[in-house]
């Protein structure tokens, strides 16, 4: 049964296979501003080695700490991986507060991504459900979750988790979800 866990070096091979799927799916270009896209560009050349992957995992785990240096506009974020044993299925980020300005309004508190070969199996819905009590434990009674207006699968995952649509801003639909 899949679960959300802190990033771990134990799934190195599966993680690399998932990243190859993302690349084959067209992710990682300079127009891909997602976490996956940013990570492919920033770390893709180094995470093939065990030491490079360990540094990447340490970087992700450190993002939850307030004192971790980060670019302006970025906030502490708990990064979790959706794993089924040794199989990497996806990633979920819980931002501890909304980023300042338009970034927070567009990205919300929770973002998630399911690897291409694991899609259409309910993983996004299950990941989001598993994240709700974790967000509550971070002091977030409700979370903003967004998706592209044409991402039907993500919209359904949000709505299945009680998401109430707030509005649409540009290409993003914005939903509020109670965490408890």
HELIX and SHEET records of a PDB file:
HELIX    1   1 UNK A    9  UNK A   11  5                                   3    
HELIX    2   2 UNK A   12  UNK A   24  1                                  13    
HELIX    3   3 UNK A   35  UNK A   43  1                                   9    
HELIX    4   4 UNK A   50  UNK A   62  1                                  13    
HELIX    5   5 UNK A  101  UNK A  107  1                                   7    
HELIX    6   6 UNK A  116  UNK A  118  5                                   3    
HELIX    7   7 UNK A  123  UNK A  137  1                                  15    
HELIX    8   8 UNK A  152  UNK A  160  1                                   9    
SHEET    1   A 4 UNK A   3  UNK A   6  0                                        
SHEET    2   A 4 UNK A  77  UNK A  84 -1                                        
SHEET    3   A 4 UNK A  87  UNK A  95 -1                                        
SHEET    4   A 4 UNK A 110  UNK A 114 -1                                        
SHEET    1   B 3 UNK A 142  UNK A 148  0                                        
SHEET    2   B 3 UNK A 172  UNK A 178 -1                                        
SHEET    3   B 3 UNK A 164  UNK A 169 -1                                        
END                                                                             
